[in-house]
């Protein structure tokens, strides 16, 4: 179920290059795009360190839910933005999404797999993301070109919310220790 949720989420998570295109459309000068990208990565990296500690303490699920729901809000904001400063705000919010979800997703994969199958579990995790990444960007690009930013980013937001709903169905077995990969992934 987690892989299904991840695939649905990834279908709505297109290449970040589209975010740079959108920022440019909103008036961020081309010369400032590398600064925007750098600020995004600095905030994302600091956030990963901070949230990683919290994930270890409180568990991964709340952070994945919060991350995916914030992603939906951020994509909606990208869809509705009309000014360069909003592109900056959306990009910084996008860094927060990554900080919330990256350490939590990796922790959940490890927890669901157990110590004997972590390598296999991360193989399946990366396979699921990798196999859907190209189609997601092709679909997003087609929507963007045909219907505009609002529809493309809006579809990403809807898929993120759907993925969060599917994630709610992921259950760990009670009293049996850490579940095996075949049973949960």
Secondary structure, 3 states (H helix, E strand, C coil): CHHHHHHHHHHCCCCCHHHHHHHHHCCCCHHHHHHHHHHHHHHHHHHHHHHHHHHHHHCCHHHHHHHHHHHHHHHHHHHHCCCHHHHHHHHHHHHHHHHHHHHHHHHHHHHHHCCCCHHHHHHHHHHHHHHHHHHHHHHHHHHHHHHCHHHHHHHHHHHHHHHHHHHCCCCCCCCCCCCCHHHHC
